[in-house]
Amino acid sequence: MNFHIDAEIVTQPENWLEAARVAPNYADVLPQPGERVAVVGCGTSWFMSMAFASLRESLGLGEADAFTASEMNYERKYDRVIALTRTGTTTETVGVLERLKGSVPTVVITAQTDSPATAAADDAIVLEFCGEQSVVSTRFATSSLALLRAHIGQDLSPISAQAAEMLTIPVDELANVEQISFLGTGWAIAMAFEAALKTRETAQFWAETHPAMDYRHGPISIAQAGRLVWCFGEPPKNLQRDVEATGARFETRDIDPMAHLVLAHRTAAAIARLRGVNPDQPRHLSRSVVLV
């Protein structure tokens, strides 16, 4: 059976190139060098916010904080606030935009032209080309990050090519495990959070996230044969050795963490199939959390 998520995963390499192509159109409303910026979102959008904030600071372009929308720090002063919301209807994210209206420039990145978020934000970037039918978000989230990465001068062409290669890698062995711990360092920790969330929500499967350097401070105790430890970015020294000594499998690749995430998305969908779960319709979830 074909699922929407399968088609949405495989278009990511081309979606990222399109996001990079349109990024210059929004240069004036996205963060300028030296500005103090907050980036907000919920769930996957929060993880993309974390990745961008970390990347921007690492390049010396200005201070950047990332918040899940319900925990926005209204006491801290910012020059600009970016909100990510696929549908533009997420209650907490819309609430941030409405509360900040008139006090700080805001821009929302969304896939929906007319929405409460686009009405509340000062400016809107609508990525209609990466809209999704699946409840879970893959290509919208990563395309939003691709647009932001292009804005800060990062070349998406080699990253897209790496992601295209990840579409050809067999995932059977990666999916045939009983548990996955996703790890990362720096901005790649956000990719680990996203990979674990996608695995939990699409497949109802046990997946955890840890900073790679912290993994040996306790979480490694669950590693054993039949389980998988997946590291985004360069693994800390001797981590692979220590994990493999437990009998667990270690997955790592010398590629951009966002490209590596595509392989994790495919693995999550494969696990869902093995478990007889519909990855398009996770239990207890909807396309947007609208609180009433």
BELNORDA-V216640 format. One record per backbone hydrogen bond with DSSP energy under -1.0 kcal/mol. NH is the residue of the N-H (numbers start at 1). CO is the residue of the C=O. E is the energy in kcal/mol with one decimal. If there is no record, write none. Layout:
nh={NH/NH}
co={CO/CO}
e={E/E}
This chain:
nh={7/8/9/10/12/15/16/17/18/19/20/21/22/23/25/26/27/29/30/34/35/37/38/39/40/41/45/47/48/49/50/51/52/53/54/55/56/57/58/59/60/61/65/67/69/71/72/74/79/80/81/82/83/84/85/91/94/95/96/97/98/99/100/103/104/107/108/109/110/111/117/119/120/121/123/125/127/128/130/131/135/142/143/144/145/146/147/148/149/150/151/152/153/154/160/161/162/163/164/165/166/168/175/176/177/178/180/181/182/183/188/189/190/192/193/194/195/196/197/198/199/200/201/202/203/204/208/210/212/214/217/220/221/222/223/227/228/229/230/231/232/239/242/243/244/245/246/247/249/251/255/260/261/264/265/266/267/268/269/270/271/272/273/274/275/276/277/285}
co={3/4/5/6/9/11/12/13/14/15/16/17/18/19/22/23/24/26/26/61/32/63/80/65/82/67/42/43/44/45/46/47/48/49/50/51/52/53/54/55/57/56/37/39/41/68/69/72/36/36/105/38/107/40/109/289/90/91/92/93/94/95/96/100/100/81/123/83/125/86/88/115/116/117/106/108/110/126/127/128/280/138/139/140/141/142/143/144/145/146/147/148/150/149/156/157/158/159/160/161/162/165/171/172/175/226/206/228/208/230/185/186/187/188/189/190/191/192/193/194/195/196/197/198/199/200/180/182/184/211/214/215/218/219/220/224/179/249/181/251/183/236/238/239/240/241/243/244/227/229/253/256/257/260/261/262/263/264/265/266/267/268/269/270/271/273/272/282}
e={-1.1/-2.1/-2.2/-1.8/-1.4/-2.5/-2.6/-1.3/-2.0/-2.5/-2.3/-1.9/-2.0/-1.2/-1.7/-2.0/-1.3/-1.1/-1.2/-3.3/-2.2/-2.5/-1.8/-2.5/-2.8/-1.4/-1.6/-1.6/-2.1/-1.8/-2.4/-2.1/-2.3/-2.6/-2.2/-2.5/-2.9/-2.0/-2.2/-1.2/-1.9/-1.9/-2.4/-2.3/-1.7/-2.9/-1.4/-1.0/-3.0/-1.3/-2.3/-2.8/-2.5/-2.4/-2.3/-2.1/-2.7/-2.2/-1.6/-1.9/-2.5/-2.3/-2.0/-2.6/-1.3/-2.0/-2.2/-3.0/-2.5/-2.3/-2.0/-1.8/-1.6/-2.2/-1.5/-3.1/-3.4/-1.0/-1.5/-1.6/-2.0/-2.2/-2.1/-2.1/-1.9/-2.4/-2.5/-2.0/-2.7/-2.6/-2.0/-1.3/-1.8/-2.5/-2.9/-2.1/-2.0/-2.2/-2.4/-1.7/-1.7/-1.9/-2.4/-1.6/-1.6/-2.8/-1.7/-2.5/-3.0/-3.4/-1.7/-1.6/-1.2/-1.7/-2.3/-2.2/-2.6/-2.3/-2.4/-2.8/-2.0/-2.5/-3.0/-2.2/-1.5/-1.7/-2.1/-2.0/-2.9/-1.2/-1.8/-2.1/-2.2/-1.9/-1.6/-1.9/-2.6/-2.9/-2.9/-2.9/-2.8/-2.0/-2.2/-2.6/-2.7/-1.5/-1.6/-1.2/-2.6/-2.8/-1.9/-2.2/-1.6/-1.4/-2.7/-2.1/-2.2/-2.5/-2.1/-2.1/-2.5/-2.0/-1.7/-2.2/-1.9/-1.2/-3.1/-1.5}
